């Protein structure tokens, strides 16, 4: 079957995939009607979610019960987020974005799933594995291959699925990769519906971002293999790396500054030990310019989180530099990057994966960076460095894994340091308005005399 279809595509005898797979084409409503009670649906994040199909699924909730959708970070509000869907079609999110946070304030139909991105496939495959795979993807190429474009769904999940439903979006960039493309023969239902891709607002670095970025950039050597998060800090760091040479990219998230670094020649991936010459990422989120850059770009490669975020894979490259943010840090170095007290803000994500991967890398470094303080709702200044994390805070990265901490007041390496040394270093990185109080608290706690 594969050979026959491949020949049709390759020879150009019948290039219209809609005609070839007419029997698989269906409407979003028809695709939603394929779901039955007890199904577990695996889908992606942001632009790789087939929103039209899921919207139609809400219209089917009266005939359904105990359906589960594993997903993360929606870029569109969905009726399935409403309490009316609870118990019928339940959403499990591994990473909350602004839309999920807004719904959670209103008794949303969202359960929070805690897992490291490196374990996404293994955990989901072993505990109530998905029998439905549902993604947005590209039109098939000349070989009949569909790319998931901006976000992966591991081929192992697809292989165990009874039904594979793909919404074909002609705006989706075709990104080359392993474990993240599938042949049309593997698809059971195709929804032909093009939709705009989501792009977040442009991130502008502020003065504090630039100060923190300067400390980090000094520590990044030529030939480093970088991972950056998203936001103003990543923008500032990327700008300062434009004069570096022979940088590589192995990152959970491909972000806007990486386009600039590849275009200016600072990134050429020539010194990478693993997949030299290629920028490797798990998912991408940025501007239309980025999406155009990624489309059919032979210099980039997407792979599943299970592979990209595996610390043992990350550590195979030399001089890995990981840069991530935090919401709060205690005086021993425990990092919370996912909750505000007991309220979940984002997700466990891949921070610890890359911290540990950088620790395994020859010459690797990991940086946790954040402003030293924030303003509360009343406009009062609050220290983000404290004796202990706020009650209920999640520990995203344990203190024993921490390498460098950076604020606008400096940089400190905590790896292998004592509690006394850590506390003193972190106090020096705190906002001056809180240093006396933190010193008093640290002495009272017995961290030092």
Secondary structure, 3 states (H helix, E strand, C coil): CHHHHHHHHHHCCCCCHHHHCHHHEECHHHHHCCCCCCCEEEEEEHHHCCHHHHHHHHCCHHHCCCEEEEEECCCCCCHHHCHHHCCCEEEEECCCCHHHHHHHCCCCCEEECCCCHHHHHHHHHHCCCCCEEEEEECCCCCCCEEECCCECCCHHHHHHCCEEEEEECCCCCCCCEECCEEEHHHCCEEEECCCCCCCCCCCCCCHHHHHHHHHHHHCCCCCCEEEECCCHHHHHHHHHCCCCCCEEEEEEEECHHHHHHHHHCCECCCCCCCCCCCEEEEEECCCHHHHHHHCCCCCEEEECHHHHCCHHHHCCCCCEEEEEECCEEECCCCEECCEECCEECCCCCCHHHHHHHHHHCCCCEEEEECCCEEECCCCCEEECEECCCCCCCCCCECHHHCCEEEECCEEEECCCCCHHHHHHHHHHHCCHHHHHHHHHHHHHCCCCC
